[in-house]
Amino acid sequence: MTPFVRLSAAGFAATAITYGPARMGFGLFLPQLKSAFAISTHVAGVVSSLGFLGFFAGLLASQVMTNRIGPRLPVAAGLAAATAGIAVAAAAPNWQTLCVGVVLAMSSAGFSWTPFNNAVHRSVEDGWRPGALSSVSSGTGFGIAVAGIAALVMSMSGLSWRQCWVAFALGSVLALLLNWRSLRDVAGTPGPDPVQRWSVLLQPSAAPIFALALCYGITSAIYISFAADGVAQAGGLPDLQAGASGGLIFLCYGLFGLSGLYSGRLKAAIGLPWLLRLLMLASALSFGLLALVPTVWPGVVLSAGLQGVNVMMMSAVLAFWSDRLFPTLPSQSFTAVLLAVAVGCVLGPVAAGFVSSTVGMTPMFLGTAGLATAAAAAVRARFISEQPAAGDGITG
């Protein structure tokens, strides 16, 4: 296989697990987990934020490992963390153990994505990189869709959520084996990228990508943490078994999210500023529908689909945008962007859990829609650049 095909397939599998059930599983199965462990909405927000804190730590560890020994080991470490974390959660006797498993599983997302920017940058020709990076990020959509199908099957067949999580752990083992083999050509070699000061990334032209990454982290984390529970609290969808709404939401989220494969083409057609505006507006509409029509089939399906498109396309955009801004720092620059995402992911769920416990889910969802709308309005074409930042290439 060519490097493009090999790395695209391996990255697709890695993100399918780590950004699919490992990262989304807690929110997807939150209605069942709240019942099994007597978890309040406020505690659920804390657990979710702790999981995203694990994601933050995984990003930092992955960058250090990639700089020193190349991309193969951090990807493998992430998939091992996903396997162990999902297994611990599946066997958890109480919510504290569940929390440990969730944090470990969600840390895997921090380990397993950014190294592919390094591998793709080194092994794939420039013109093919956006396609390869879009394929890697779009594995998330497939993983979420499969997790959603598992949740639907669970609800309709009487299977336990624990059995679903065991299946996720087995899938993680397969992804680990595939990536260990596919990344053998870059094993043990960090590549030519110099280790630079993080301050080199703090260029004025990079401010928009970090600001949008922060907002994206807040909104996306709130959706995956509380969308299923919000619909369940509103009474669920008519003619759908109790507890099945979450599976439907994440199935639609993942399937529509496969549109991320076309992020590069859409950017080329309408330009980066308009793509960013449309994605943030899609997120805003998604939350608005969830707030206003949480028990109406078309509204919930459209909400999940819009959020899936926003998350998957924005993920791909952040990957190739950071690569364009800092071409000599493909992994480190993307790690910095994802750290901004991770900060938003830590802040979003705990704040949303507090607001929901105080004034209810509907005001919380509407407030999040307002944040996404404000971000879309703040995008100005004159500030959006894809040219290499002034400080790129300065060693520390």
Disulfide bonds with the S-S distance in Angstrom:
none
